[in-house]
Amino acid sequence: MSFSEKKHESISRHDFIEVVLNKHTNQKSIHALVSFKKEELICLFAAKETFETPNYLTLQIDLNKHISLYPEFLQYTNHGCSPNVFFDTTNMKLVAIKEIEIGDELLFFYPSTELDMAQSFLCSCENVNCIKNIQGALHLDEEVLKNYRLNDFIQSQITNIKQSGIS
């Protein structure tokens, strides 16, 4: 199933995903070309480059360590307040956290990999549990964060903050 319909244009196809351009918003996204079961490995990834500060394409893996992704098409994995994938930055695996059907957009929860994002934005996912202002895990209540899988670094930082009593 291809998304090369009237408002979408296929940019590239890979073994398991298609990169799609929304012609109306000019936003790129990735969509499944195969289905995945919950907890199934989607793909391995690596750090293409490492940076000391975040940018809008990086994932945080340590206090001053942010990585860009390889394969590069993974940079088009957009945010969702109801994510279906998780970037396991300890094991460098992209994992399905919900059932994913052919055609589904792959979405991850940005604060699961960022303490304080380089560029915050207002989410427009329209999910009933949408958190609206996406800034990073430091800007969310613990009650919100407990609903999401967080990478090991983010989880350790949230635990440290909780133990130190800093809000």
N, C-alpha and C positions, 0 to 999 in steps of 0.2 A: 504494500500500500504506500503510495507516494503522496507527499504533501504539495506537489507541484500543481496545485489547483489555482484558481483565479487570484486569491490574495497571497498565496505562498509560492515561493520559488525554491527549488532544490539547489543548494550550493555545492554539496558534495555528499557522496555516499560511502560508507565504510562497512565493514562486516556486519555490524550490529546496530548502527545508527545512521541517520540522515541529518545533515545540517540543513536547516531551512531558513529562508529569509522571508519575513512577513513584509510584503511590499507596502502595506499601509503604515506600519510603525518603523520600518527599517531595522527591526530587531531580529537577531539570529537566535535560533534555538536548536536543540537536538531532540530527535524523536526516534523511538525504538523501531527497528526493522525486524526484530524478533521479540518474542515474549520472554519475560524473566519471572521466576518464582521469588517470593519473599526470601531474603538472605542469600540469594544467588549472586555469585560473582559476575559482574558485568564486564569489567576489564581491569587490568593492572595499569598503573600510571607511574610516571616518574617526574622528578623535578627537572624541568628544562633549564631554569635559571633560579638562583636564590637571591633574595633582596633583604636588606636590613629593615626596610619600611614597606608597609602594604601599598598595593595599588589595586585598581578595580578588577584585575585579573588574577590576583594571588590568593593562595590559601595559607593561613598561618600555622606553622608547626612548632614554633618556639617564640620566646619573647621578641627577639630581633631577627627572626628567620621566617620569611614568607617565600613561597615557591610559585612559579608559573608551571603550568602543566604540559606534560608530553604524554600521550598525543595531544597536539594543540587543539583539536576540535572539541576537547572537553571544556575549553574556556567558554563554550556556548551553553553550558549547563546553567540554566537560569534559576533564580530564587523562587521558592514556593513555601508558603506557610503550612502547606500540607505536602511535604516532600515525599518523593518515591525512591530517591537514591541518597546514599551517604558516602562522602569521601573519607575513607579510613586512611588518614595520613600516617599512621604508625606502620601499617602494613602495605601502604601504597596500593590500595584496592578501591575500586568503585563498586559498591554493593547495592543491590535492590533492597529497599526496606519495606516495600509493598509489592503486591503483584503488579507487573507492568505488562500491558498488552501491546501488540503491534500498533504503532501510530501514536502511542502516548508520548507526551513530552517528558523528558527526564528533568526533574526539578530537585534541588537540594536547598536546605535551610542555611542561608549564608552565615548567620551567627554560630552555626555549628563548627565553623572553621575560622572565625574572626572574633577577636576580643573587641577591637575598635576599628571599624572599617574606614578605608581611605575616602570613600564616597558614600554617604548615607543617601537613602531614597525612600519615597513613599511607595509602599507595596500596593499593587492594584489587583491582587489575586482573587479578591472577592470571597475568599474562604470564610466561613463563619467564625473561625478562630484567627483571622488575620491579625497580625500584630502591628500593622500599619507602618510605623517608622522603623526602617531597617538600618541599624547603626552598628551592630555587633553585640556579642554576648554580654559585655560589661554594662550595656544599657537596658538589660532585661531583668525582670524579677526572677528569682529562683523558681517561683511557682510556674512561670512560663517556660523556663529552660528545662524543667524536669519532664516536659512533654516531648522533648526532642533528644535524639542521639547526638552527642557532641564528640568531636575528635578528642583524643586523649589529652592533648595539650590544653584545650579550652576547658575540659572537665577538671583538670588539675588546678587551673587558675581559679575557676569558680569555687572549688573546694577550699583552696587557700584563702580566698576572700571571705568565704563563709566562716572559716575557722578563726580568722583574724578579727572578725566582727566589723569589717569595713563594708559599707553599703555603696 
